[in-house]
Amino acid sequence: KSGQLELIALRSPAEIASLRARALIEMNMFQCCQTHQLGNVDDAELKVTQHVSAESELPVLLRIGRPGLRRPSYKQGDDNVARVVISAPSDDLASEGSSGSQQPESEEASADTSPNASAWESSEASASAADPEEGRPWRRPELLRGRTTDFGTLLQQTREKMTHQGATFGDYIANRYGSNARLPQFVSGEHVPTLALINPHSGARAGRDILEIARATPYYQDRFFNIVDVVRDQYRGGLLDVFRLELNAAKEEAKAMGVRARVVSGGGDGTASFALFIIFAALRADDDRADEGLADAGNGFIWSDEEFQACFPALAQLPLGSANDFGNTLGWGRKYPGSQTFRVSASQRTAAEGALHEWLAAVLDKGAQVANFDMWGIMPSAGEECCDFKVCDLAGPRGHDPKVTVDGQRQLMMKEAKTPVPMFACLYFSAGFGAYMTARFQINRRGHPLQNKFEYARQAAGILAEAVPPQLNRGLGGVQISCGGKHYFPPRGEGEGEGGEKYREVGFLNINWQAGMGHGSDRAPAWERLTSRREPAKFNDGKMDMYRLKLTSPLKTGMNRQTDKKGGTMSLRFEGGNGKGIFFQWDGEARFAFSPSGDPFSINVRKILNIPVVLGPGYDRKLCGEPLVGNEGVNFGFAGESAQERSEVRERILRYVRGELNGELNASRAELVSAGLPCEEEIC
């Protein structure tokens, strides 16, 4: 908060002393400060690649933190380490941005967090040895975010950058929809006001192509956002502010039409949760900026409870991931529009563009059906403010087996978890085999959806062939689950010794589709499963469709799981002792949960929101059931049996978008060591 930060770079002092390298370091410092909000956290890490000389491009490992904190360890000798202490105006660094930045995981390749070095060439040209202050990034007009800068000016600069920068990343690749492709004309008063949050790296970068077309098409160029950039650009006058203004405008336009505005979530299955994060972050109140439209409506947000209920935008899912369970469930397809076209000739690209037009026209259609959707969330135990467990990520080498040899034994290696933190569970939740497989897959993520599917299969085969690592219990040993206060797992009455160890996975479905092939139907005897149609898993009945699987379960039921509809809170209690934990996954994002002290802990999941969604033309009523509207119609609401429970959900979401759950749930290296878990060697 003092505005002084320390940078430690693995570069020689001679390189650091060069004018260009100094400009790049200062630029990285500013970028990190905006991203990690060091006024609220002790330290942060960012790995970037920059040109440090005209002849070479070398990786630069940066660690920034407040001066006086613990020093990181270094792999290289002191001769290759240079420290630079940079002072910056505190009003530029401490007053803007959001500490709750969440980075969406791309389905195919994670975003390159490196700033573009060429954009900062002018820093070297404008700086001088006599006046090192000149040319510093925070002195550049387009980056000055203090209250001394006119808010409207900052917004205009951000809009111009958003419109003209385009969506191209890295080397240029021809747009699969054609170089002259455009989105369909938006007709005001006829089409439903729509915004989009799209991951450009998903769908083998089909998201990039769609954003590129949007930048060249009126209306969409102002309302189709790169979700990665919005997450990063949460400072004053940045993209999050622009998104907020467009969302407010769309709300008023939709209200005049008697409809609800819409938001397209473009990416993998986890992108829907990130879109919700962005919406809540945009609507979070800030009393210090009340004069800029962020006044508190009395609930911590800038919209009142009545506005939330009537005007919260309906989500439509653009399927750009590998499984695309969410998009397929809502009727928007299993693959992105135009994916079936080879796109070699001009006519084929035109056909792909036509498929994109047809898909978007269905989203804009005023007659498209809107339905309620249950949103589940991870919450503390009743009467507690915080969860009693910590999470970390699986580390290790890429390949079929991530384990490493420690003390002569093959063990799992862990590392500090990054964002997102566990919160929204939109599609499904499980613990055990599937979560462990997903954690291993995250290390080996590929560049194409088909390759990702093969990678899942490879990791599943590896788990079955390998011995159980010491960090895990056999099967689901040590796990007990209750639903609505009643015991559910392990099932009672199966005989002595038939406990959780005999099961591979337990969890629930919120939608009737998992990993592109798994479904759920109400539990029934074998003869009834063959002769009658059972109730499928539904996304709007307020129930979790619980399931439990043994290794042999697919041989009995195929991919159609037997489920039990349960209401209330699902509480998963784990007891394993020090150095033990369990993998769990929500919407395809996996973490390892443990207690630093080795005490038993609980993961509690309950319904926290009712959100509106847009159903596509491919919605399958036989697979997903009738989209019940209910007596009160389609609406948004914080869920809970009492006003107190609803208030707890609202406050939890506010803590989420403020970034406070990061420290609560993500384990530090010290906590990993305390738990006796092998840790990835710390790098600067």
Salt bridges, closest charged atoms under 4 A:
GLU6 OE1 - ARG71 NH1 2.54
GLU15 OE1 - ARG11 NE 3.96
GLU26 OE2 - ARG136 NE 3.21
ASP42 OD1 - ARG66 NH1 3.25
ASP43 OD2 - ARG63 NH2 2.76
ASP43 OD2 - ARG70 NH2 3.48
GLU45 OE2 - ARG63 NH1 2.47
GLU57 OE1 - HIS51 NE2 3.80
GLU121 OE2 - ARG20 NH2 2.84
GLU124 OE1 - ARG20 NE 3.45
GLU133 OE2 - ARG136 NH1 3.36
GLU133 OE1 - ARG139 NH2 3.59
GLU142 OE2 - ARG140 NH2 2.68
ASP209 OD2 - ARG176 NE 2.55
ASP209 OD1 - ARG208 NH2 2.67
ASP241 OD1 - ARG244 NH1 2.28
ASP241 OD2 - ARG289 NH2 2.69
GLU246 OE2 - ARG159 NH1 2.77
GLU246 OE1 - ARG223 NE 2.74
GLU252 OE2 - LYS251 NZ 3.52
GLU252 OE2 - LYS255 NZ 3.88
GLU253 OE2 - ARG223 NH2 2.91
ASP291 OD2 - ARG147 NH2 3.05
GLU292 OE2 - ARG147 NH2 3.40
GLU292 OE2 - ARG236 NH2 2.82
GLU292 OE1 - ARG289 NE 2.74
ASP305 OD1 - ARG650 NH2 3.53
GLU307 OE2 - LYS251 NZ 2.81
GLU353 OE2 - HIS357 NE2 3.54
ASP374 OD1 - LYS607 NZ 2.81
ASP393 OD1 - ARG591 NE 3.31
ASP401 OD1 - LYS403 NZ 3.07
ASP401 OD2 - ARG410 NH2 3.32
GLU455 OE1 - ARG446 NH2 2.97
GLU455 OE2 - ARG458 NH2 3.09
GLU466 OE1 - LYS403 NZ 2.51
GLU466 OE1 - ARG440 NH1 2.89
GLU498 OE1 - LYS502 NZ 3.11
GLU498 OE2 - LYS550 NZ 2.71
ASP522 OD1 - LYS565 NZ 3.95
GLU535 OE2 - LYS538 NZ 2.48
ASP541 OD2 - LYS565 NZ 3.59
ASP545 OD2 - LYS565 NZ 2.77
ASP564 OD2 - ARG523 NH2 2.92
GLU589 OE2 - ARG591 NH1 3.08
GLU626 OE1 - ARG621 NE 3.34
GLU651 OE2 - ARG658 NH2 3.01
GLU660 OE1 - ARG655 NE 3.09
GLU660 OE2 - ARG658 NE 2.83
GLU664 OE2 - ARG652 NH2 2.96
GLU664 OE1 - ARG655 NH1 3.09
GLU671 OE2 - LYS390 NZ 3.71
GLU682 OE2 - ARG63 NH1 3.61
GLU682 OE2 - ARG70 NH1 3.80
